[in-house]
Amino acid sequence: MKEALFWHAAENGKIGCELCPHLCQIADGKRGICGIRLAREGRLYAAAYGLISSAHIDPIEKKPLYHFYPGSQIFSIGGWGCNFKCSFCQNWTISQQVELESPVISPEKIATAAQQEKSIGIAYTYNEPLINIEYVAECARLVRKAGRVNVLVTNGYVEKKSAEFILPLIDAMNIDIKSMEDEFYKKQCSGSLQPVLEFCKQAVAAGCHVEITNLIIPGLNDRDDHIRKLAEWIFTNLGEKTPLHLSAYHPEFKMNLPSTPSKTLERAYRLCRAILPYVYVGNVIANFGQNTLCPKCGAELILRQGYRTKIVGLKGKSCAKCGRRADVIASREA
């Protein structure tokens, strides 16, 4: 195990973790809410350092990132645990349990694997990567040194000081905003909304490419006023060029509500498109919300069918039809 960052010795003999807003007070021999930060003999350890649950080459669109090197491939890794307890978790087999007997993979091996796989870099994804911030940072430094990119797929539930530490190493991220209601976060995720919103603004201010995902769950966060509030918040706080991904929910883990109807996604899509130019629909087969269109002339810039992507309307960094600069970081060779 590696000694963790962001903690202090509390007066009650426990260890105070400072990584995320839970600010866990951890007794000796116990772990925090995330399941991987362990107090032992007066110190805090990253108990899952280097423990990999998943490793795959994925299309960048699977993260989902639609405006960051579209059509490219990225080496994607996941660990164990999460600092949320979402009842609807789509990756609960690795996020809601921890396997501390996994083989340890060094950051050097991860960085080398990304280069061998011809990817544009590494995506830290599948579970919540920021709870393993020490490992992510060491991998990210090596990836950056090799001239490749670092991508984070995160719930954004992290303290400002922790974010300041990791953001300079990250090129792009997809952040979940699960609801615009704090009560939803408390009841469904065992967390809170405001730290997530603050992290989103902090990431944009740090110069990261940011895209947002909202998983639409019938009866819980699918009201028109909720959906409109999300789009308006993004427009005002992150900028109108920020892509929004509206994702279909399917029953998983502890939640057995029916899957998100297509008509709900289409309604949400139209509500958000009235506010934001780049709105996409995911986790479902649909004939809308797939392609990237020029906000000025409506020309098709990028076509998508599933994870198959084709750039059709870009000339350099601009729309080939009207010349408007595209809000897309164009593809590059790995």
Summary of the structure (lengths in Angstrom):
residues: 334
radius of gyration: 19.8
end to end distance: 32.8
largest distance: 65.9
contacts: 1173
relative contact order: 0.12
helix: 27%
strand: 26%
